[in-house]
Amino acid sequence: MKIYKNLAFILSVVGIVFVMVYFIASTFQHEYFQPFGVVRGYSFTSASEKTRLGISVLADKNNGKLTQKENFAEMVLIAGGERYAVELDGEIQVLPEMAGVYQGRAVYELFLPIAVYTSAGMEMPDAILEIQLKSGETVQICVGDISFQLVNFEENSYDEIRFAGISPIGSSDEQDRYVLHAIALELELQEDIRLSAIDFGLTGYGVNSEELLSFFGDDRIRAAKKELEETETFFETHKNLKNIEYQAAPESAVDLVLEKGRHLLIVPISRTEKTRIQEILLTGARLQYTGKPGENTFTVDAKLLFQEGAYSETMIKEMMGYAETNTNN
């Protein structure tokens, strides 16, 4: 009889331990592998009312609820108290390589191609993608700041600016996080203009006009590009660029008289604290200037500035914390 009692006691303890392990494992799985978004800034310039937005999501590879479009019932973008209906615009892509590791567990990246329809220029700060699944579950994904600067067909019709293009100036920090320091803005002018504003269209990101540098002519532009390629840190680069003849903007605003010809502007980015983990992934720019016809606007085409593809454990932890604070998952 005593043996049976001991056996019953042992089986009870084993059962309790099994339940506890199962509960802890289930909690761990949910806590660390609920899908969450890679938060970024997107500023689109387009002559179309339809914009294709690629949203990057990190999740456990074994959690396949967002990998099949057949699982989706409805999607909306939520920003500023408004809800905007969106839809999948293509196949969901799951990258085969690990994007990172967190707490010893593999994290994978997938891309959701989203079609957004807009009828006017608008901004969606702190946007969240809300996905209603056919299973009845609702998943919220932090997207970041989105701006749609729809091009007026009358813009860019003047002849002063023949070409305008942007490229990123950035580096990786100690966590291998890409940090965007500045935008290189190249202009080819057919007439003299007075540039009065450079707008990326995103609240929280602006131009540090006090550190803006403008280089005119092929020789100076060539020297500046060489310095950008050879110097590792932007602080050193900016310091060395001042050894080349340049034009500076006034301290309080962008105000540059640019002569006919080629120009390279180094435009440092200013930002608010909330954008620390929200680097601008894609942007164009809207230039305000005065030329012969008077005050005009020129829209620079949007460009993908970088693509990470791999995330440190610290970065993953930051993004998970951001998602927990800003969603209802």
ZATOR-322422 format. One record per residue: residue in one letter; x, y, z of N, C-alpha, C, O in turn. Coordinates in pm, whole numbers, padded with zeros to 5 digits, always signed. Layout:
// residues N
AXYZXYZXYZXYZ;...
This chain:
// residues 329
M+00082-00120+00000+00000+00000+00000+00087+00126+00000+00058+00224-00069;K+00194+00122+00079+00284+00237+00088+00350+00265-00046+00370+00380-00084;I+00384+00154-00120+00448+00171-00250+00354+00241-00346+00396+00328-00423;Y+00224+00203-00342+00126+00267-00431+00110+00415-00399+00097+00498-00489;K+00111+00446-00269+00098+00588-00229+00217+00668-00281+00200+00778-00333;N+00338+00611-00266+00457+00681-00314+00453+00700-00466+00491+00804-00519;L+00406+00594-00534+00397+00601-00680+00297+00708-00723+00321+00783-00818;A+00183+00714-00650+00082+00815-00682+00137+00956-00661+00111+01047-00739;F+00213+00971-00553+00273+01101-00522+00372+01142-00631+00373+01256-00677;I+00455+01045-00672+00556+01074-00776+00488+01111-00908+00530+01204-00976;L+00382+01035-00943+00310+01066-01067+00245+01203-01061+00241+01274-01162;S+00195+01242-00944+00135+01374-00927+00238+01484-00948+00213+01583-01016;V+00356+01464-00887+00464+01564-00902+00506+01575-01048+00525+01684-01100;V+00521+01458-01113+00561+01459-01255+00456+01531-01339+00490+01607-01430;G+00327+01507-01308+00220+01574-01383+00225+01724-01366+00209+01799-01462;I+00247+01768-01240+00255+01913-01213+00373+01975-01287+00360+02082-01347;V+00487+01908-01283+00606+01959-01352+00580+01967-01502+00619+02065-01566;F+00515+01865-01558+00485+01865-01702+00397+01984-01739+00422+02051-01839;V+00293+02009-01658+00203+02122-01685+00278+02254-01677+00258+02342-01760;M+00365+02267-01577+00441+02390-01561+00535+02412-01679+00544+02523-01731;V+00603+02308-01722+00695+02319-01836+00618+02357-01962+00662+02441-02040;Y+00500+02293-01982+00418+02325-02099+00372+02470-02096+00373+02539-02198;F+00331+02516-01977+00285+02655-01963+00398+02752-01991+00379+02851-02062;I+00516+02725-01934+00630+02815-01955+00670+02817-02101+00698+02923-02156;A+00673+02699-02165+00711+02692-02306+00612+02767-02393+00650+02837-02487;S+00483+02752-02362+00380+02822-02439+00392+02971-02422+00380+03047-02519;T+00416+03015-02298+00431+03158-02272+00553+03213-02344+00548+03320-02404;F+00664+03138-02337+00789+03180-02403+00767+03195-02553+00811+03293-02614;Q+00698+03095-02611+00675+03098-02755+00593+03220-02794+00624+03284-02894;H+00490+03252-02718+00404+03365-02751+00477+03497-02730+00468+03588-02812;E+00551+03505-02618+00616+03631-02584+00720+03671-02686+00729+03788-02723;Y+00799+03575-02732+00912+03610-02816+00885+03597-02965+00964+03646-03045;F+00776+03531-03005+00758+03508-03146+00623+03552-03201+00581+03506-03307;Q+00554+03641-03129+00441+03708-03190+00498+03799-03298+00588+03878-03269;P+00450+03792-03423+00509+03872-03530+00512+04021-03495+00419+04072-03434;F+00620+04089-03533+00632+04233-03509+00702+04298-03627+00781+04234-03697;G+00674+04425-03649+00724+04495-03767+00862+04557-03746+00899+04593-03635;V+00936+04568-03856+01060+04646-03858+01018+04790-03886+00980+04823-03998;V+01026+04874-03786+00970+05010-03793+01063+05101-03874+01182+05110-03846;R+01006+05167-03975+01084+05252-04065+01006+05379-04102+00889+05394-04069;G+01076+05469-04170+01012+05588-04227+01007+05573-04378+01106+05537-04441;Y+00890+05601-04437+00870+05589-04581+00811+05719-04634+00707+05764-04586;S+00876+05780-04732+00823+05900-04794+00814+05876-04945+00917+05870-05013;F+00692+05861-04996+00670+05827-05136+00641+05950-05219+00570+06041-05175;T+00696+05954-05340+00657+06055-05439+00609+05977-05561+00681+05892-05613;S+00489+06007-05605+00431+05928-05712+00326+06010-05786+00259+06094-05728;A+00315+05984-05917+00210+06047-05996+00085+05960-06002-00011+05993-06071;S+00086+05848-05930-00024+05754-05930-00094+05755-05794-00033+05789-05692;E-00221+05719-05793-00295+05713-05667-00269+05583-05592-00305+05572-05475;K-00208+05485-05658-00176+05357-05594-00027+05352-05560+00058+05377-05646;T+00003+05321-05434+00142+05310-05390+00164+05171-05332+00083+05121-05255;R+00275+05108-05371+00307+04974-05322+00407+04987-05207+00518+05036-05225;L+00365+04942-05091+00444+04952-04969+00488+04812-04926+00404+04725-04904;G+00619+04791-04913+00670+04662-04867+00698+04668-04718+00789+04739-04674;I+00622+04593-04640+00635+04594-04495+00715+04472-04450+00683+04359-04486;S+00819+04497-04373+00905+04390-04324+00858+04346-04185+00837+04429-04096;V+00842+04215-04167+00793+04157-04043+00891+04050-03995+00940+03971-04075;L+00918+04049-03865+01002+03945-03805+00916+03851-03723+00826+03894-03651;A+00943+03721-03735+00860+03622-03665+00936+03490-03655+01040+03471-03718;D+00880+03400-03575+00928+03263-03568+00894+03193-03700+00782+03205-03748;K+00988+03123-03758+00963+03054-03885+00848+02955-03874+00776+02932-03971;N+00830+02896-03755+00724+02797-03737+00587+02861-03720+00485+02792-03723;N+00583+02994-03704+00455+03064-03691+00415+03112-03830+00456+03219-03873;G+00336+03033-03900+00308+03060-04041+00180+03135-04068+00134+03136-04182;K+00121+03198-03967-00010+03260-03989-00005+03380-04083-00107+03417-04141;L+00113+03443-04099+00124+03557-04189+00197+03522-04319+00224+03611-04399;T+00227+03397-04340+00304+03360-04458+00217+03321-04577+00266+03314-04689;Q+00087+03297-04554-00004+03256-04660-00113+03359-04678-00187+03389-04584;K-00126+03416-04798-00226+03520-04823-00368+03467-04806-00461+03544-04781;E-00385+03334-04820-00518+03275-04802-00568+03289-04657-00688+03276-04632;N-00477+03315-04563-00517+03330-04424-00575+03467-04394-00636+03487-04288;F-00558+03565-04486-00596+03704-04461-00742+03727-04498-00787+03685-04605;A-00815+03793-04410-00953+03830-04439-00963+03978-04475-01033+04014-04570;E-00894+04064-04400-00905+04208-04421-00783+04277-04360-00725+04228-04263;M-00744+04391-04418-00632+04468-04365-00665+04617-04368-00730+04665-04461;V-00618+04689-04266-00632+04834-04263-00503+04893-04207-00436+04831-04125;L-00470+05014-04252-00364+05093-04190-00430+05190-04093-00526+05259-04129;I-00378+05197-03972-00433+05285-03868-00330+05391-03837-00214+05361-03806;A-00372+05518-03844-00281+05629-03813-00363+05753-03779-00459+05786-03849;G-00325+05820-03672-00393+05943-03633-00542+05927-03610-00619+06020-03633;G-00583+05809-03562-00725+05785-03537-00806+05749-03660-00926+05724-03650;E-00742+05747-03777-00811+05712-03902-00775+05570-03943-00669+05519-03908;R-00865+05508-04020-00844+05372-04070-00852+05375-04223-00947+05428-04279;Y-00750+05318-04289-00742+05319-04435-00736+05175-04485-00644+05100-04450;A-00833+05137-04567-00836+05001-04621-00719+04981-04717-00693+05066-04802;V-00650+04869-04704-00540+04832-04793-00557+04686-04833-00643+04617-04780;E-00475+04640-04926-00485+04502-04971-00348+04448-05008-00256+04525-05037;L-00334+04316-05006-00210+04254-05052-00195+04276-05202-00291+04266-05277;D-00072+04307-05244-00045+04336-05384+00069+04246-05433+00174+04295-05473;G+00046+04117-05430+00149+04022-05471+00167+03913-05367+00092+03905-05270;E+00267+03830-05389+00292+03717-05301+00374+03759-05179+00461+03846-05188;I+00345+03697-05067+00423+03719-04945+00556+03646-04959+00560+03528-04997;Q+00665+03716-04929+00798+03658-04944+00858+03627-04807+00865+03715-04721;V+00900+03503-04787+00967+03461-04665+01114+03437-04698+01146+03351-04780;L+01204+03513-04636+01345+03497-04665+01397+03366-04605+01365+03333-04491;P+01477+03291-04682+01522+03160-04633+01627+03166-04523+01637+03074-04442;E+01705+03274-04519+01811+03286-04420+01757+03349-04291+01664+03430-04295;M+01817+03312-04178+01778+03372-04051+01808+03522-04054+01911+03566-04105;A+01715+03601-03997+01737+03745-03986+01810+03780-03857+01869+03887-03845;G+01806+03689-03759+01872+03713-03632+01838+03604-03532+01768+03508-03564;V+01889+03620-03411+01865+03526-03303+01827+03606-03178+01889+03707-03147;Y+01724+03559-03108+01684+03622-02982+01659+03516-02877+01580+03424-02898;Q+01727+03529-02764+01713+03431-02655+01741+03289-02705+01678+03194-02659;G+01836+03277-02798+01871+03146-02851+01773+03090-02952+01787+02976-02995;R+01673+03168-02991+01571+03122-03085+01586+03195-03218+01618+03314-03221;A+01563+03124-03329+01580+03181-03463+01466+03277-03495+01350+03250-03465;V+01500+03389-03557+01403+03488-03603+01417+03501-03754+01528+03513-03806;Y+01303+03499-03825+01304+03506-03970+01226+03630-04016+01143+03683-03943;E+01256+03674-04139+01196+03796-04193+01107+03761-04311+01141+03677-04395;L+00991+03826-04317+00903+03813-04432+00856+03951-04476+00853+04045-04396;F+00819+03962-04603+00776+04089-04660+00630+04081-04704+00591+03989-04776;L+00552+04178-04660+00412+04188-04700+00400+04301-04801+00419+04417-04764;P+00368+04272-04928+00349+04378-05028+00207+04435-05018+00109+04365-05043;I+00197+04561-04980+00067+04623-04953+00039+04733-05057+00125+04816-05085;A-00081+04733-05112-00126+04840-05201-00205+04942-05120-00304+04908-05055;V-00160+05068-05125-00226+05177-05055-00280+05274-05159-00208+05315-05250;Y-00408+05311-05147-00471+05401-05243-00494+05536-05176-00562+05545-05074;T-00438+05641-05235-00452+05775-05179-00496+05871-05289-00456+05856-05404;S-00578+05968-05253-00628+06066-05350-00563+06203-05331-00587+06293-05411;A-00483+06218-05229-00417+06347-05204-00294+06321-05120-00281+06217-05056;G-00202+06418-05122-00083+06406-05037-00125+06395-04892-00207+06473-04845;M-00068+06299-04820-00107+06278-04681+00006+06213-04604+00099+06158-04663;E-00002+06220-04471+00099+06159-04386+00031+06069-04284-00076+06101-04231;M+00095+05955-04257+00045+05860-04158+00155+05838-04053+00236+05747-04068;P+00159+05919-03948+00261+05899-03844+00228+05779-03756+00111+05753-03725;D+00331+05706-03715+00314+05590-03626+00208+05493-03678+00122+05448-03602;A+00215+05462-03805+00113+05377-03868+00123+05234-03818+00232+05182-03791;I+00007+05170-03806-00004+05029-03766-00085+04955-03871-00193+05000-03910;L-00033+04841-03916-00108+04754-04007-00186+04654-03923-00128+04574-03850;E-00318+04660-03933-00404+04566-03860-00455+04461-03957-00518+04493-04058;I-00428+04335-03925-00464+04223-04012-00570+04138-03943-00547+04085-03834;Q-00684+04125-04007-00789+04033-03961-00769+03901-04034-00778+03894-04156;L-00742+03795-03957-00724+03663-04016-00857+03589-04022-00949+03617-03945;K-00868+03495-04113-00991+03418-04127-01019+03332-04006-01132+03288-03985;S-00916+03308-03926-00934+03231-03803-01004+03311-03695-01043+03257-03592;G-01021+03443-03719-01081+03531-03620-00980+03610-03540-01016+03702-03467;E-00853+03575-03553-00746+03644-03479-00713+03778-03547-00720+03790-03669;T-00678+03877-03466-00634+04007-03515-00487+04027-03479-00448+04009-03363;V-00406+04064-03577-00264+04088-03556-00233+04232-03594-00273+04279-03700;Q-00162+04303-03508-00121+04440-03536+00030+04446-03555+00106+04394-03474;I+00072+04512-03664+00213+04525-03699+00250+04673-03705+00189+04748-03781;C+00349+04715-03626+00397+04853-03633+00472+04872-03764+00561+04794-03798;V+00436+04976-03838+00498+05004-03968+00597+05120-03956+00709+05110-04006;G+00556+05229-03891+00639+05347-03879+00569+05470-03935+00447+05476-03937;D+00646+05567-03980+00592+05690-04036+00586+05678-04188+00684+05639-04252;I+00470+05711-04246+00451+05701-04391+00402+05836-04443+00314+05898-04383;S+00459+05880-04553+00417+06003-04617+00395+05978-04765+00476+05910-04830;F+00286+06032-04819+00257+06022-04961+00254+06164-05019+00157+06237-05002;Q+00363+06201-05087+00371+06333-05150+00337+06317-05297+00426+06308-05381;L+00209+06315-05329+00169+06292-05467+00211+06411-05554+00188+06526-05519;V+00273+06379-05667+00325+06483-05755+00211+06550-05831+00126+06483-05890;N+00210+06682-05829+00121+06760-05914+00179+06757-06054+00298+06784-06073;F+00096+06724-06155+00149+06712-06290+00207+06844-06342+00286+06845-06437;E+00167+06956-06280+00223+07085-06322+00361+07107-06262+00438+07190-06311;E+00394+07031-06155+00528+07041-06099+00629+06975-06193+00592+06895-06280;N+00754+07009-06175+00864+06953-06254+00851+06987-06402+00919+06927-06486;S+00765+07083-06436+00747+07120-06577+00832+07240-06616+00834+07279-06733;Y+00902+07298-06520+00989+07411-06550+01127+07360-06588+01161+07245-06561;D+01205+07444-06649+01332+07401-06708+01453+07430-06622+01565+07393-06659;E+01435+07495-06505+01554+07532-06426+01631+07409-06377+01754+07406-06382;I+01558+07308-06329+01621+07187-06275+01612+07078-06380+01504+07025-06409;R+01728+07044-06436+01731+06940-06540+01735+06802-06478+01675+06708-06533;F+01804+06787-06366+01817+06657-06299+01826+06677-06149+01887+06773-06102;A+01766+06586-06073+01780+06585-05927+01775+06441-05880+01686+06366-05920;G+01869+06401-05795+01872+06265-05742+01929+06264-05602+02007+06351-05565;I+01891+06163-05524+01939+06152-05387+02007+06019-05365+01978+05920-05433;S+02098+06017-05268+02163+05893-05225+02193+05905-05076+02210+06016-05026;P+02200+05793-05004+02218+05798-04858+02364+05816-04818+02455+05772-04889;I+02384+05879-04704+02514+05885-04639+02493+05829-04499+02433+05895-04415;G+02543+05708-04475+02518+05643-04346+02627+05546-04311+02722+05526-04387;S+02613+05485-04195+02710+05386-04147+02641+05296-04046+02528+05323-04004;S+02708+05189-04008+02655+05096-03908+02710+05131-03770+02828+05164-03757;D+02625+05124-03668+02671+05152-03533+02723+05023-03468+02741+04922-03535;E+02746+05029-03335+02804+04913-03266+02711+04793-03264+02756+04681-03239;Q+02581+04814-03290+02486+04703-03296+02458+04659-03439+02362+04585-03465;D+02541+04705-03533+02523+04677-03676+02392+04735-03729+02340+04689-03830;R+02340+04836-03660+02221+04907-03706+02263+05016-03804+02356+05092-03776;Y+02195+05023-03919+02228+05127-04015+02176+05261-03963+02060+05273-03925;V+02262+05362-03962+02228+05496-03916+02243+05592-04033+02352+05606-04089;L+02134+05656-04070+02135+05752-04180+02175+05889-04126+02102+05948-04047;H+02291+05938-04167+02341+06067-04118+02295+06184-04206+02262+06291-04155;A+02294+06162-04336+02266+06272-04428+02218+06217-04561+02226+06097-04588;I+02168+06308-04644+02129+06278-04781+02220+06357-04874+02240+06477-04855;A+02274+06290-04975+02348+06359-05080+02249+06393-05192+02192+06304-05255;L+02230+06520-05217+02137+06568-05318+02215+06626-05435+02285+06726-05421;E+02203+06561-05551+02272+06608-05672+02174+06683-05760+02062+06637-05783;L+02217+06799-05809+02133+06883-05894+02210+06923-06019+02330+06951-06013;E+02141+06925-06130+02195+06985-06252+02098+07094-06295+01983+07067-06329;L+02146+07218-06293+02063+07335-06318+02092+07395-06454+02207+07407-06496;Q+01984+07433-06521+01998+07503-06649+01982+07654-06634+02007+07730-06727;E+01940+07695-06514+01929+07837-06480+01967+07855-06334+01966+07759-06257;D+02001+07977-06294+02026+08006-06154+01896+07996-06076+01791+08035-06126;I+01901+07943-05953+01783+07938-05866+01822+07977-05724+01940+07980-05688;R+01722+08008-05645+01741+08030-05501+01663+07921-05429+01540+07923-05426;L+01736+07825-05370+01673+07712-05300+01634+07755-05160+01718+07802-05084;S+01505+07738-05125+01457+07786-04995+01412+07676-04900+01397+07702-04781;A+01391+07553-04949+01346+07447-04859+01371+07310-04921+01360+07292-05042;I+01406+07215-04835+01418+07073-04872+01331+06996-04774+01360+06994-04654;D+01226+06932-04823+01128+06866-04737+01121+06718-04770+01094+06680-04884;F+01147+06634-04668+01136+06489-04688+00995+06438-04662+00967+06320-04685;G+00907+06524-04615+00766+06488-04601+00732+06405-04479+00620+06355-04469;L+00825+06390-04386+00802+06306-04268+00818+06388-04140+00924+06446-04116;T+00713+06393-04059+00723+06459-03930+00825+06385-03844+00824+06262-03836;G+00912+06460-03780+01016+06399-03699+01150+06394-03768+01252+06369-03704;Y+01151+06419-03900+01275+06423-03975+01283+06558-04047+01186+06601-04110;G+01396+06623-04037+01413+06751-04103+01555+06768-04153+01631+06672-04163;V+01589+06893-04183+01721+06927-04234+01795+07009-04129+01745+07109-04080;N+01915+06965-04096+02002+07042-04008+02074+07144-04094+02186+07119-04141;S+02011+07260-04115+02063+07359-04210+02198+07415-04166+02276+07462-04250;E+02225+07412-04036+02352+07467-03988+02472+07387-04039+02582+07441-04051;E+02451+07258-04071+02561+07173-04115+02554+07141-04264+02633+07061-04315;L+02459+07203-04336+02443+07177-04479+02561+07235-04557+02602+07349-04534;L+02614+07155-04650+02726+07199-04733+02687+07184-04880+02626+07084-04919;S+02724+07284-04962+02693+07281-05105+02822+07296-05185+02899+07389-05164;F+02843+07201-05280+02963+07203-05364+02922+07226-05509+02829+07163-05559;F+02992+07318-05575+02957+07358-05711+03072+07327-05806+03187+07359-05776;G+03041+07266-05919+03142+07239-06020+03198+07098-06010+03201+07038-05903;D+03243+07046-06125+03288+06906-06133+03403+06874-06041+03402+06769-05976;D+03503+06961-06031+03621+06932-05950+03587+06922-05802+03631+06829-05735;R+03509+07016-05751+03472+07014-05609+03381+06895-05579+03395+06831-05475;I+03289+06867-05669+03198+06753-05650+03278+06622-05648+03251+06535-05566;R+03375+06610-05738+03458+06491-05744+03537+06473-05614+03547+06362-05561;A+03593+06583-05563+03669+06578-05438+03579+06541-05320+03620+06464-05233;A+03457+06596-05317+03363+06567-05208+03321+06420-05211+03312+06357-05106;K+03294+06366-05328+03254+06225-05339+03367+06133-05296+03343+06029-05234;K+03489+06170-05330+03604+06089-05288+03614+06086-05137+03644+05982-05079;E+03591+06200-05072+03596+06207-04926+03486+06122-04865+03509+06056-04764;L+03369+06123-04924+03257+06043-04874+03289+05893-04882+03247+05816-04795;E+03361+05853-04983+03394+05712-05001+03504+05664-04908+03506+05548-04868;E+03597+05755-04873+03718+05713-04803+03711+05726-04651+03782+05654-04581;T+03628+05816-04598+03625+05840-04454+03518+05755-04388+03406+05743-04439;E+03553+05694-04274+03463+05597-04211+03347+05662-04138+03232+05619-04155;T+03372+05765-04056+03265+05824-03977+03218+05954-04040+03295+06027-04103;F+03087+05983-04022+03033+06105-04082+03092+06229-04016+03109+06332-04081;F+03123+06221-03886+03184+06336-03818+03316+06373-03886+03343+06490-03913;E+03398+06272-03912+03526+06298-03979+03503+06346-04122+03571+06437-04169;T+03407+06284-04190+03377+06322-04328+03335+06468-04337+03386+06544-04419;H+03242+06506-04250+03191+06643-04253+03302+06743-04224+03308+06850-04284;K+03388+06708-04132+03501+06794-04098+03596+06808-04217+03641+06918-04248;N+03627+06697-04283+03719+06700-04396+03658+06768-04519+03730+06830-04598;L+03526+06756-04534+03461+06820-04649+03478+06972-04645+03477+07038-04749;K+03493+07027-04526+03509+07172-04513+03645+07220-04563+03669+07340-04573;N+03734+07126-04594+03861+07164-04655+03846+07190-04805+03935+07245-04869;I+03730+07151-04859+03697+07177-04999+03612+07304-05004+03530+07327-04915;E+03631+07384-05106+03553+07509-05116+03403+07475-05123+03361+07394-05206;Y+03325+07536-05037+03182+07505-05029+03102+07631-04997+03157+07734-04960;Q+02972+07618-05013+02878+07722-04973+02794+07668-04859+02746+07555-04864;A+02776+07748-04756+02696+07708-04640+02564+07784-04639+02554+07896-04689;A+02462+07720-04580+02333+07786-04564+02334+07869-04437+02415+07844-04348;P+02244+07970-04427+02231+08042-04299+02193+07946-04188+02141+07838-04214;E+02218+07983-04064+02197+07893-03951+02050+07856-03931+02021+07746-03882;S+01959+07944-03966+01819+07922-03930+01735+07855-04037+01626+07806-04008;A+01785+07850-04163+01700+07796-04270+01786+07759-04391+01901+07801-04404;V+01726+07678-04480+01789+07650-04609+01767+07772-04698+01653+07806-04728;D+01874+07836-04739+01865+07954-04826+01994+07964-04906+02092+08024-04862;L+01992+07904-05025+02113+07895-05107+02086+07948-05247+01987+07910-05310;V+02174+08034-05296+02170+08078-05435+02261+07984-05514+02382+07981-05491;L+02203+07908-05605+02276+07808-05681+02285+07849-05827+02183+07878-05891;E+02406+07853-05878+02428+07894-06016+02399+07780-06113+02392+07663-06076;K+02383+07819-06238+02366+07720-06345+02484+07624-06345+02599+07668-06338;G+02457+07492-06354+02562+07393-06353+02531+07280-06256+02416+07263-06213;R+02633+07203-06221+02616+07086-06134+02647+07122-05989+02741+07195-05959;H+02563+07067-05898+02579+07092-05755+02564+06961-05679+02489+06872-05720;L+02637+06950-05569+02621+06840-05475+02596+06900-05337+02681+06972-05284;L+02479+06870-05281+02445+06920-05147+02453+06806-05047+02393+06700-05069;I+02526+06825-04939+02529+06730-04828+02430+06780-04726+02452+06883-04662;V+02319+06707-04710+02205+06753-04629+02194+06667-04504+02134+06560-04509;P+02251+06711-04390+02240+06633-04266+02095+06623-04219+02018+06717-04231;I+02060+06506-04166+01924+06480-04118+01911+06520-03972+01996+06484-03890;S+01806+06593-03938+01771+06616-03798+01651+06528-03766+01572+06496-03854;R+01637+06491-03639+01530+06399-03603+01490+06418-03458+01564+06474-03378;T+01370+06370-03427+01324+06371-03290+01364+06239-03224+01406+06147-03293;E+01351+06230-03093+01393+06111-03019+01315+05988-03062+01370+05878-03063;K+01188+06004-03097+01105+05887-03128+01148+05817-03257+01112+05702-03280;T+01225+05886-03340+01268+05826-03465+01399+05749-03451+01458+05710-03552;R+01445+05727-03330+01576+05664-03309+01584+05526-03373+01688+05490-03429;I+01476+05449-03366+01479+05317-03429+01396+05318-03558+01361+05212-03610;Q+01366+05436-03609+01284+05450-03730+01363+05519-03840+01325+05627-03885;E+01471+05459-03884+01546+05520-03992+01460+05532-04117+01372+05449-04142;I+01485+05637-04196+01414+05654-04323+01464+05547-04419+01581+05546-04458;L+01376+05457-04457+01413+05349-04548+01400+05392-04694+01482+05356-04778;L+01297+05470-04722+01270+05513-04858+01223+05657-04856+01136+05693-04776;T+01280+05740-04940+01237+05879-04943+01267+05944-05076+01360+05905-05147;G+01188+06043-05108+01219+06140-05212+01238+06273-05141+01273+06276-05023;A+01217+06382-05211+01227+06514-05148+01150+06614-05232+01139+06600-05354;R+01098+06713-05166+01031+06823-05236+01113+06949-05216+01137+06992-05103;L+01155+07008-05326+01240+07127-05323+01157+07251-05352+01084+07256-05451;Q+01168+07349-05265+01105+07480-05287+01214+07575-05334+01319+07586-05271;Y+01189+07644-05444+01291+07734-05496+01226+07848-05573+01108+07844-05606;T+01307+07949-05600+01264+08063-05680+01350+08068-05805+01473+08069-05797;G+01285+08073-05921+01354+08084-06049+01295+08198-06129+01230+08287-06074;K+01317+08195-06259+01266+08303-06344+01114+08315-06341+01061+08426-06338;P+01039+08200-06344+00892+08213-06340+00838+08251-06202+00719+08277-06187;G+00925+08255-06100+00880+08284-05964+00903+08166-05872+00996+08088-05893;E+00818+08151-05769+00833+08042-05673+00780+07911-05733+00670+07906-05787;N+00862+07806-05722+00827+07677-05782+00857+07563-05686+00921+07581-05583;T+00808+07445-05723+00833+07323-05647+00882+07215-05742+00830+07200-05853;F+00983+07139-05698+01034+07027-05777+01037+06905-05687+01090+06911-05576;T+00980+06795-05733+00975+06672-05653+01080+06573-05703+01080+06534-05819;V+01168+06532-05611+01273+06434-05642+01215+06295-05623+01151+06268-05521;D+01237+06206-05718+01182+06070-05711+01229+05998-05585+01343+06013-05541;A+01138+05919-05527+01170+05841-05407+01270+05730-05441+01270+05677-05552;K+01354+05697-05344+01458+05596-05364+01473+05513-05238+01468+05565-05127;L+01493+05381-05255+01525+05293-05143+01668+05322-05099+01761+05313-05179;L+01686+05358-04972+01816+05404-04924+01904+05292-04874+02026+05298-04889;F+01846+05189-04814+01926+05077-04763+01835+04958-04738+01712+04971-04738;Q+01895+04843-04716+01820+04722-04680+01907+04641-04586+02017+04600-04624;E+01860+04618-04464+01946+04553-04366+01951+04401-04383+02057+04348-04418;G+01842+04331-04362+01840+04187-04381+01892+04106-04264+01865+03986-04256;A+01965+04168-04172+02014+04100-04053+02004+04196-03935+02031+04315-03949;Y+01966+04141-03818+01937+04226-03703+02004+04167-03579+01996+04046-03554;S+02070+04253-03503+02134+04208-03380+02028+04178-03274+01912+04219-03289;E+02066+04107-03170+01973+04075-03063+01922+04201-02994+01806+04207-02953;T+02008+04302-02981+01966+04429-02921+01861+04498-03007+01763+04550-02954;M+01880+04498-03138+01783+04559-03228+01649+04487-03219+01544+04552-03214;I+01652+04354-03218+01528+04276-03209+01455+04307-03080+01333+04322-03079;K+01529+04317-02970+01469+04348-02841+01403+04486-02843+01294+04503-02790;E+01471+04584-02906+01414+04719-02915+01284+04719-02996+01186+04782-02956;M+01285+04649-03110+01165+04647-03194+01051+04572-03127+00935+04612-03141;M+01082+04465-03053+00978+04394-02979+00918+04482-02871+00797+04484-02850;G+01005+04557-02802+00956+04649-02700+00869+04758-02758+00768+04797-02699;Y+00907+04808-02875+00828+04911-02944+00690+04855-02979+00588+04921-02961;A+00689+04730-03030+00562+04667-03068+00472+04645-02947+00352+04668-02954;E+00529+04601-02835+00450+04576-02715+00388+04706-02662+00277+04705-02608;T+00459+04818-02679+00410+04946-02630+00303+05005-02720+00213+05074-02672;N+00312+04979-02850+00227+05049-02947+00119+04964-03013+00046+05015-03098;T+00106+04836-02977+00000+04753-03035-00080+04684-02925-00047+04690-02807;N-00188+04619-02970-00275+04547-02876-00252+04397-02881-00334+04321-02830;N-00142+04353-02942-00115+04207-02952-00095+04147-02814-00072+04026-02802;
